[in-house]
Amino acid sequence: MSTAPKEAVLIVEDEPKIASLVADYLSGSGFASHHLDHGDSVVPWLEQQQPDLVLLDLMLPGTDGLTLCRQLRERWPRLPVIMLTARVEEVDRLLGLELGADDYICKPFSPREVVARIKAVLRRSRAAEVPGSIDGAALSLDEDGWRALADGQDLGLTAVEFQLLKVLMNAPGRIFSRDQLMDHMYRDHRIVSERTVDSHIKKLRKKISDVWPEREIIRSVYGVGYKYQPEE
């Protein structure tokens, strides 16, 4: 009787003890893993291999984690990325999220928490690949699949972008402040600035405009926030 292949995690971490500890916990939870300790090795390795998720340290020799995150999003936009860092300053959280990281974990951390976060991100990633019964006549949400479609075309939203669009679409015409949107986007109350919301809105608009270049359905309300205003 054949068994399903194990889900694989690429660990990019230059501290051997941390990498080994995470790898042990992943193995105990049924995952396969591979470890790289230098930023310059990541892209060449990914060109030959296909992991299910990348666990990416921020501070690396060679190419740093933020640059790598940008490169991964450009080359493999569907590959889930969780960033690890010992730097907890707000700017690093903001940059990591703006570059498209699916989650962000600060050191020191519990390896059990890392495994739990990996499982959560992979669940969202798998759900996004499951097609559903969708009306493609306009902008629509497939909540089971975590997908947004414009005229039937998948916009390729990240989990945070999907959640943001869902909040706005559930209340057409309602104006949400940035603080209200942050409360919906980050249930763990992580520390982020209002610029984070603006960044996600900008990326969300770009993805919608790639399909509907002449439509503006997410509108800014000066000094207040944003609203979803479907066209008549």
C-alpha positions as CSV (number, residue, x, y, z in Angstrom):
1,M,0.0,0.0,0.0
2,S,1.5,3.3,-1.1
3,T,1.6,6.3,1.1
4,A,1.2,10.0,0.2
5,P,4.5,11.9,-0.1
6,K,5.4,14.0,2.9
7,E,5.0,17.8,2.6
8,A,8.4,19.4,2.4
9,V,9.7,22.5,4.1
10,L,12.8,24.3,3.1
11,I,14.5,25.8,6.2
12,V,16.8,28.8,5.4
13,E,18.6,29.5,8.6
14,D,22.2,30.2,9.3
15,E,22.1,29.1,13.0
16,P,22.6,25.3,12.9
17,K,21.1,24.6,16.3
18,I,17.8,26.4,15.4
19,A,17.6,24.7,12.0
20,S,18.2,21.3,13.6
21,L,15.6,21.8,16.3
22,V,13.0,23.0,13.8
23,A,13.8,20.1,11.5
24,D,13.4,17.6,14.3
25,Y,10.0,18.9,15.2
26,L,8.9,18.9,11.6
27,S,10.0,15.3,11.2
28,G,8.1,14.4,14.3
29,S,5.0,16.0,12.8
30,G,5.3,14.1,9.5
31,F,7.1,16.7,7.4
32,A,10.2,16.3,5.2
33,S,12.7,19.2,5.4
34,H,15.9,20.5,3.8
35,H,18.3,23.0,5.3
36,L,20.2,25.8,3.6
37,D,22.4,28.2,5.6
38,H,23.3,30.8,2.9
39,G,21.0,33.2,1.1
40,D,22.8,32.8,-2.2
41,S,21.9,29.0,-2.3
42,V,18.2,29.5,-2.1
43,V,17.1,30.4,-5.6
44,P,19.4,27.9,-7.4
45,W,18.1,25.1,-5.0
46,L,14.4,26.1,-5.7
47,E,15.1,26.0,-9.4
48,Q,15.7,22.2,-9.0
49,Q,13.3,21.4,-6.1
50,Q,9.7,22.1,-5.2
51,P,9.0,22.4,-1.5
52,D,5.6,23.1,-0.1
53,L,6.8,26.0,2.1
54,V,9.9,28.0,2.8
55,L,10.8,29.0,6.4
56,L,13.1,32.0,5.8
57,D,15.3,33.7,8.2
58,L,15.7,37.5,7.9
59,M,19.4,37.8,8.7
60,L,21.4,35.5,6.4
61,P,24.9,35.5,4.9
62,G,24.8,36.4,1.3
63,T,21.4,37.4,0.0
64,D,19.3,38.7,3.0
65,G,15.8,37.4,3.8
66,L,13.9,40.4,2.6
67,T,15.6,40.4,-0.8
68,L,15.0,36.6,-1.0
69,C,11.3,37.1,-0.1
70,R,10.9,39.6,-3.0
71,Q,12.7,37.2,-5.4
72,L,10.5,34.2,-4.4
73,R,7.3,36.2,-4.8
74,E,8.4,37.2,-8.3
75,R,9.5,33.7,-9.4
76,W,7.1,31.5,-7.4
77,P,4.1,33.7,-6.4
78,R,2.2,30.7,-5.0
79,L,5.0,29.3,-2.8
80,P,4.1,30.0,0.9
81,V,6.8,31.8,2.9
82,I,7.1,32.3,6.6
83,M,9.8,34.7,7.8
84,L,11.9,34.2,11.0
85,T,13.7,37.1,12.7
86,A,15.3,38.2,15.9
87,R,14.6,41.8,14.9
88,V,11.2,42.9,16.2
89,E,11.3,46.5,15.0
90,E,8.1,47.6,13.3
91,V,9.9,48.4,10.1
92,D,11.0,44.8,9.7
93,R,7.4,43.5,10.3
94,L,6.1,46.1,7.7
95,L,8.7,45.2,5.1
96,G,8.2,41.5,5.5
97,L,4.5,41.8,5.1
98,E,4.7,44.2,2.2
99,L,7.0,41.8,0.3
100,G,4.4,39.1,0.6
101,A,5.4,36.9,3.5
102,D,2.5,34.7,4.5
103,D,3.4,34.8,8.2
104,Y,6.1,36.3,10.5
105,I,7.6,34.6,13.6
106,C,9.9,36.4,16.0
107,K,12.8,34.7,17.8
108,P,12.9,33.3,20.4
109,F,10.0,31.0,19.5
110,S,8.6,27.6,20.4
111,P,9.3,25.0,17.7
112,R,5.8,23.7,18.4
113,E,4.5,27.2,17.5
114,V,6.5,27.1,14.2
115,V,5.0,23.8,13.3
116,A,1.5,25.0,14.1
117,R,2.0,28.1,12.0
118,I,3.4,26.1,9.1
119,K,0.4,23.8,9.2
120,A,-2.0,26.8,9.2
121,V,-0.3,28.4,6.2
122,L,-0.3,25.1,4.3
123,R,-4.0,24.6,5.0
124,R,-4.7,28.0,3.5
125,S,-2.4,27.2,0.5
126,R,-4.1,23.9,-0.1
127,A,-7.6,25.5,0.1
128,A,-6.7,28.1,-2.4
129,E,-6.0,25.3,-5.0
130,V,-9.5,23.7,-4.6
131,P,-12.0,24.9,-7.2
132,G,-15.4,25.8,-6.1
133,S,-18.8,26.7,-7.6
134,I,-18.2,30.3,-8.5
135,D,-20.2,32.9,-10.4
136,G,-17.6,34.5,-12.6
137,A,-19.8,37.3,-13.9
138,A,-18.2,39.9,-11.7
139,L,-15.9,40.2,-8.7
140,S,-16.7,37.3,-6.4
141,L,-15.1,35.5,-3.4
142,D,-14.6,31.7,-3.0
143,E,-14.3,31.7,0.8
144,D,-13.6,27.9,1.0
145,G,-10.8,28.3,-1.5
146,W,-9.6,31.7,-0.3
147,R,-9.8,33.0,-3.9
148,A,-11.1,36.2,-5.4
149,L,-12.2,36.2,-9.0
150,A,-12.8,39.0,-11.4
151,D,-14.8,37.9,-14.4
152,G,-13.8,34.3,-13.5
153,Q,-10.1,35.1,-13.4
154,D,-8.2,34.3,-10.1
155,L,-6.6,37.4,-8.8
156,G,-3.9,35.5,-6.9
157,L,-4.4,37.2,-3.6
158,T,-2.4,36.5,-0.5
159,A,-4.3,35.4,2.6
160,V,-4.1,39.0,4.1
161,E,-5.2,40.6,0.8
162,F,-8.1,38.1,0.6
163,Q,-9.2,38.9,4.2
164,L,-9.0,42.6,3.5
165,L,-11.1,42.4,0.4
166,K,-13.6,40.2,2.1
167,V,-14.1,42.7,4.9
168,L,-14.7,45.5,2.4
169,M,-17.0,43.5,0.1
170,N,-19.2,42.3,3.1
171,A,-20.2,46.0,3.7
172,P,-20.4,47.8,0.3
173,G,-20.3,51.6,0.8
174,R,-19.2,51.4,4.4
175,I,-16.1,53.4,5.2
176,F,-13.5,51.5,7.3
177,S,-10.7,53.3,9.1
178,R,-7.2,51.8,8.9
179,D,-7.4,50.8,12.5
180,Q,-10.6,48.8,11.8
181,L,-9.1,47.1,8.8
182,M,-6.0,46.2,10.8
183,D,-8.2,44.6,13.5
184,H,-9.8,42.4,10.9
185,M,-6.5,41.6,9.1
186,Y,-4.4,40.7,12.1
187,R,-6.3,38.8,14.8
188,D,-3.1,38.3,16.8
189,H,-2.8,42.1,17.4
190,R,0.7,42.2,16.0
191,I,2.3,45.7,15.9
192,V,2.0,47.2,12.5
193,S,1.6,50.7,11.2
194,E,-1.1,52.3,9.1
195,R,1.3,52.1,6.2
196,T,0.8,48.4,6.2
197,V,-2.9,48.8,5.3
198,D,-2.1,51.3,2.6
199,S,0.5,48.9,1.1
200,H,-2.0,46.0,1.0
201,I,-4.7,48.3,-0.5
202,K,-2.2,49.4,-3.2
203,K,-1.4,45.8,-4.1
204,L,-5.0,44.7,-4.0
205,R,-6.0,47.6,-6.4
206,K,-3.1,46.6,-8.7
207,K,-4.3,43.0,-9.0
208,I,-7.9,44.1,-9.7
209,S,-6.8,46.7,-12.2
210,D,-4.7,44.1,-14.1
211,V,-8.1,42.5,-15.0
212,W,-10.3,45.6,-14.9
213,P,-8.0,48.5,-15.8
214,E,-10.9,51.1,-16.0
215,R,-12.7,50.2,-12.7
216,E,-12.0,51.6,-9.3
217,I,-14.0,49.6,-6.8
218,I,-11.8,50.2,-3.7
219,R,-11.9,53.9,-3.0
220,S,-10.0,56.1,-0.6
221,V,-11.9,58.5,1.7
222,Y,-9.6,61.3,2.5
223,G,-8.7,61.4,6.2
224,V,-10.8,58.4,7.1
225,G,-10.0,55.2,5.3
226,Y,-11.3,53.0,2.5
227,K,-14.6,51.6,1.2
228,Y,-15.7,49.1,-1.4
229,Q,-18.0,50.8,-3.9
230,P,-19.1,48.4,-6.7
231,E,-19.9,50.3,-9.9
232,E,-23.5,50.5,-11.0
